[in-house]
Structures are given as structure tokens and as C-alpha cells.
Amino acid sequence: MKNKYFFALAILCGMALGLVTACSETDNELIEYPNWEKRNVAYFDSIYNVAIENRDGMWDTIRCWSMSENNTTLSRTNYIVVHKEEVGTGSGCPLYSDSVLVHNQGKLLPSTSHPQGYFFEKSYEGDFDSYNPLTARAKKWAVNILVDGYVTALQRMHIGDRWRVYMPWTMGYGTTDYNGIPAYSVLIWDIKLLGYYHPGAVVPDQNAKDHTSSLWTME
């Protein structure tokens, strides 16, 4: 009888430990992204206001590329906010059917473990102005596989443009978690457009050092 008692007690203790562990994991997740939806909604609203004020003349808001100009029901979250860090000399812009060569970093708002914001994508380390071109590797992407916010920006960028782009969750990964990115996340991208090419062209090498190849459209 005593053995049965201890056996039952061991099972109950194990179940209790399992519950404690589950609660701890949930608590840790909540602590990592406290008030995440509320913070992201408020942040995007504030950065949109900064863009509208446009004190330095380099801010802009751009309607989602797939939204009709005749749509009168658009909200702020149907726009991206951009700050033009560098202005290129190119005359053309990538199309939805093109592929692009870019340097970029994508991050989230600051969280508990990432006071500078979690970087979920980067083609270089450190600040753009000081990155090492020998270790940086430009990204080559088909425009049409990217989220709406990124597509919207690319179709308005020229070769040499470098933009800081703020994408609301509606033009990013939406209201559900995606690959470690929490729901309602504003995506903050630093994007430098190096080149692009049209469908049917010979695919250029994607190495950053080769991005001046004549195969890339550089106008």
C-alpha cells in the first residue's frame, strides 16, 4: 500500500511540475513581448504622424501597391511609412514581376531580450555606413514573394535609394505569429536597392561585390 501511495504521489508531482513548466513558458513569452499589440499599434500611429509632419522633407506615406486609388475606405495601416536615407540616381523602378538585389536589415520593436529590436533578417552586420563589404552578402529576391509592405516600397524605389521603411502588421505578417515574429508586429526595414532584372534575363550573380554587373538593370 505504501508503494502505491508513493507511486501515486510521484505521478501527481510530475503532473504539477509539467503545469508549472507550461505556465513558466507562457509567462516568459508574455514577458518577452509585453503589451505587444497595443505597443505596435501606438508606435505605427506615432511614426505615421511624424511622416505627415515631414519636418526634414524626406518622409513619405505610400499606399499599399494592391489598393486602388479609388478606394475611399483606406486606413493608416494600408500605408507604409518611409524615410529616405539616401536618394539614388536611377530613373526606373522594379516591377512586381522583377527580381531585385538589395542590402537590408529587418527588425522588430524593442523587446525584453532585444533592447534594439530583434533582427529577423540582415545582409550585413552593424550600421549600413560602416559595414564590411567583404563579409556582407546582398540578397536576391523575386519581388512577388515578398510581403505587401516590401513590395510597395520596392516598386517606388530607384537604384541607389536607401530607405528606412515602417510596415504595419497589415502589410507584414498580420495578426498571427509567423516564424518567430509575433502577431501585430510593425516591421522596420533598412533597404538599399542595388539593382534589378526582368523575367527572362540571365540571372546575375548575387554577390555584393558583383552587383555592378551589366546583367543588373542599373538605370
N, C-alpha and C positions, 0 to 999 in steps of 0.2 A: 504493500500500500504506500509506504514511504517513497519507494522508487517512482511509482505512478504520480505521486504528488509533485516530486521534483521535476519529473518529465513534463507535466502539465505547466508547471511554473516556468520552466525553460522556454516552452513554446510561447507563453504569454509575454515573457520578457523579450523574446525575439520579435514578436509582433509589435510590441511597444517601441523597440529600437527602430524597426522599419518605419513606423509612423513618425518618429522623431526625425529620422533621416529625411523622409519625404518633406516634412514641414521645413526643415533647415534648408533644403534645396530650393523650395519655393521662396522662403524668406530671402535667400541670397540673390535670387533672380530679381525680386522686387527691390532690394537694396541697390543692385547694380543700375537699375533704370527707374529711379523714384519719380512718380508723377509724370511718367514719360509722355503720355498723350497730351496732357494739359501743357507741359513744358514745350513740346514741339509745336502745338497749335499757337501758343503765345509767341514763340520765337519767330515762326514764319510770318505772323501778323506784324510783328515789330520790324522785321527786315523788309517787308513789303512797304511799310510806311517810310522807311529810310530811302528806298528806291524812288518812291513817289516824290519825296522831298528833293532828292538828287542834287545835293549841295555841290558836288565836285563835277557834275556833268557827265559822269561815267557810269551811272546806274541806269538800268532799264528793266521793264517787265515785259515778258514775251508770252503771248497766248499759246496754249498747247497746240502743236502743229496740226493735230487732227480735228480741232474745233473750228467750226465755220465762223467766218467774220459776222455772219448774220445772226448768230446765236446771242440772244439778249439775256440769257439766264446764267451767264458765267459768273463764278465767284472768284475770289482771290486765289483759291487753290487750283484754279485752271490755268495759272500762270507760273512761270519760273521767274525768279529774280536774278539778275546778273550784274556783276560789277566788272567793268572792262579794265583788267590789269595792264594789258599791252594791246596795242592796236596794230594789226598786221597790214601788209601792203597788197594782199591778194584781192582779186576782183570777183572771183567766183565762190560759190558755197557748195558743200556736199549735198547730194540728193539722198532721198530715202533709200534708193536702190544702190548707192555707192558704198565703198569701204573706206575707212579712214585710218590714218596714222596719227596717234596723239600721245602726248605725255600727260599723265593725270594722277591726281590723288583724290580719293573719295573717303569722306569720314562722316561720323555722326556727331550730334551734340555731346558735350562732356557728360561722362557718367562716372560712377564711383571708382572704377578701376582705370578709367581713361580720362584724366582731367583735361586733356587736349582734344578729346573726342576719339573714338575708336576708328582707326583707318582700316576700312574693309577692302580697299584697292589702292595700289600705288605702283607707279612705273619708275619711281626714283625715291631716294631717301633724303630727308631733310627739306630745307626750303628750296623752291624752284631756282632761285637766283644763285644758289651755291651747290647744287647737286653735282655729282661726279659723272660726266658724260661717258666715262669708260665702264662704269658699272650700271648706269641707267639703261633701261631697255624699253623703247617705245611700244605702245600697244597698237595692234592692228585689229580692227573690228568691222564687221558688217553693220552699217547704221541700223538696219531694220531688226536687229536682235536686241537692241538696247531699250531701256525704259523710256517712256514718253518724254521725261524731262531732259534726258541726254539727247534724244533725237531732236527735240525742239531747239536746243542750243546749237547743235552741230549744223542744222540747216540754215542758221543765221550767221555762222562764223566764217571768217575768211582765213586763208593761210597766214600764219603768224599771229593770229589773235590768241590771247590768253585771257580766259575769263574765270572769275570765281562765280559759280552757279549754285543757287539755292533752290532745291527742288522739293516741293511739298510731297507728302506721302501719296497724294492722289496721282502724282506723276512719277512716283518711285515704285515702292513695293507695297503700297496700300495699307489696309487695316488688319493684315495678318502677318505673323512673323515669317521671315524669308531668309534662309541660310545664315542664321545668327543675327540678322538685322531685325530689331523689334518692330512691331506694328506701329504705325503713325510716325515713323522716323522721317525727319527732314534730312535729305542727303545734301551734303556740302561738297561740291566738286571744284577742283582747280584743273582746268582743261586748257592745254596748248595744242592747237591744230597745226600739225606739221605737213600734212599732205592728204590727198585722197585720190581714188581711182574709180573709174566707171566699170560697170559689168562688161565682161568680155575682154578686158585688158589683161595683159600678162601680169600676174601677181608679183609686185615688187618684194624684195626682202624687207623684213620688218625691223632689222637692227637700227637702233637710233642713229648710228654713225653713217648709215646708208640712206637716210631719209631724203637726201637731195637727189636721189636717182631720178633720171628723166622719166622713168615709168610712173612716178607720182605726179599728179596734177599740182602744179605749184603757182598757178596764176593768181 
